[in-house]
Each structure stands twice: as C-alpha cells, then as structure tokens.
Amino acid sequence: MRGRRALPELTELTAAHWTSGESGRLSVQRCAHCLRWSFPPVSHCRHCWRDDFTYEPVTGKGALLSWTEVFESVASAPQPPYLVAVVELEEGVRLLLGLTDASRDALRVGAPTRLVFEPIGEGVWLPLAELEEWEQPEDRLEAVS
Ligand SMILES: [Zn+2]
C-alpha cells in the first residue's frame, strides 16, 4: 500500500518551483541581472548579489550524473526500494530527483533524462526524472597489451 508523500513548505521563494509542474514545465529561479539560474532558490544571486529574480521554465532535458537506490525510508512514500538521482539540466541546474520507471541496470552516467511530474496534493507537483531512450555508447575501455 502506498502512503502519502510529505509536502514541501511553500514559501515566497519556493512556491513557483513546486507548483509549476502543473503546466508540464518546471520553473527555476533566474537572476534578472546576470541571467544565471539558481537552485535551490535564494534571496540574493550568488553570482552578482542582486535580489531581482524571475521564475522561468526550463526545458526539462538533462543528463544523469549519479544515483542511488534507497532500501529504507523514514517517509511513508514512496515505498522502498526506489531510485534517487542527481540530474543536471541543460541549463546547468542540478536537481536531486526520484527516478521513475527505471531499472538500476539501465542507468549510465550521461544518460539523457526528461522531467515528469506527479501531483502530490495542495497544488504541489513533484518533479521526477525519467530516462529517455538512447543508444548506449560502446565501452571505451580497451585491453592494453
Ligand atoms: Zn545575478
């Protein structure tokens, strides 16, 4: 039986991030002055120290950087085991996300991903990563003789 996921706290800084999935695209904080992306959301740009931000949708396309499988969890959902991954989006933003519909054996560093969203209540849409179909590169290791 599947329990309920814990809801994030929606604040002035985080609400746009957590609710944007309803539109099918994740919105990420972006500095209006230097145009750099910020995640997690901050009150002042860590690059130029301005406090003028917008929230803009990202493509949702990314690449798998790292992952782990969770076998025990203190939360009621999802039920373990489940996969968690660090994904770097095309915009350079790195997110820690649940991986959906993926087998541990299919995971490779650099594998292309896309974002999908799961409504978890109170207007919150949880971003999750899903592997894109791709041709796995040949193993570059060669025997040295
Ligand atoms: Zn800035």
Boltz pocket constraint, residues with backbone or C-beta under 6 A from the ligand:
constraints:
  - pocket:
      binder: B
      contacts: [[A, 31], [A, 32], [A, 33], [A, 34], [A, 35], [A, 36], [A, 45], [A, 46], [A, 47], [A, 48], [A, 49], [A, 50]]
      max_distance: 6.0
